[in-house]
Every structure is written in structure tokens, then in C-alpha cells.
Amino acid sequence: TGDLYQYEIPAFTNNRTTWWSNRIAPIDQNGQTVGFLIIASNVTELKEREQELQIQNAKLNDLVRKQAKFEKRIEKLEKENTRLKTDARKAK
């Protein structure tokens, strides 16, 4: 049919995981499938970088949440500071 099939699969050897991207396409001759072309590529490094990126993104999201909380706290403190200054001026 000429359809390309692609998938990724882990391979476990020597206490290490390697990742493979596999592509399989039929070889047709006169409308008949007479074989398959299979291309396997080691994508372990790419997978490892993707995992590192996910970890870094999670850390970044955590920092963004903490910053938002910190900014709210600063805003409250600034309002309280303004109120205290106003009260001090009134007391004079």
C-alpha cells in the first residue's frame, strides 16, 4: 500500500536503555509487496535531552509560581507600608 510506519522503542542492554526510531515501508513491485525497507536510528541522546528539558521546564514552572507568590507578598507589604506612612502623618 506504500504506507510508512514509524515507531520508537526502548532496548535494554547492559543495564542501559537505548531508544530506537524505526521506520518501515513496504517495497512494492507490480502492486505486490515483495519486501520491506527498515531504517533504525538510535535516538537515545535525543530522548535523554528531551527528559532533561522536561525536568528543567518543571523547575522553571516552579520558580514562576514562587515568583508570583513573592510578588503578591511584596504588593501586600507595600500597601501596608503606605498605610503605616499615612497613619504616621496623621498622628503628627
Secondary structure in CASP SS format (residue, H / E / C, confidence):
PFRMAT SS
TARGET T0000
AUTHOR 0000-0000-0000
METHOD secondary structure of the structure
MODEL  1
T C 1.00
G C 1.00
D C 1.00
L C 1.00
Y E 1.00
Q E 1.00
Y E 1.00
E E 1.00
I E 1.00
P E 1.00
A E 1.00
F E 1.00
T E 1.00
N C 1.00
N C 1.00
R E 1.00
T E 1.00
T E 1.00
W E 1.00
W E 1.00
S E 1.00
N E 1.00
R E 1.00
I E 1.00
A E 1.00
P E 1.00
I E 1.00
D E 1.00
Q E 1.00
N C 1.00
G C 1.00
Q E 1.00
T E 1.00
V E 1.00
G E 1.00
F E 1.00
L E 1.00
I E 1.00
I E 1.00
A E 1.00
S E 1.00
N E 1.00
V C 1.00
T H 1.00
E H 1.00
L H 1.00
K H 1.00
E H 1.00
R H 1.00
E H 1.00
Q H 1.00
E H 1.00
L H 1.00
Q H 1.00
I H 1.00
Q H 1.00
N H 1.00
A H 1.00
K H 1.00
L H 1.00
N H 1.00
D H 1.00
L H 1.00
V H 1.00
R H 1.00
K H 1.00
Q H 1.00
A H 1.00
K H 1.00
F H 1.00
E H 1.00
K H 1.00
R H 1.00
I H 1.00
E H 1.00
K H 1.00
L H 1.00
E H 1.00
K H 1.00
E H 1.00
N H 1.00
T H 1.00
R H 1.00
L H 1.00
K H 1.00
T H 1.00
D H 1.00
A H 1.00
R H 1.00
K H 1.00
A H 1.00
K C 1.00
END
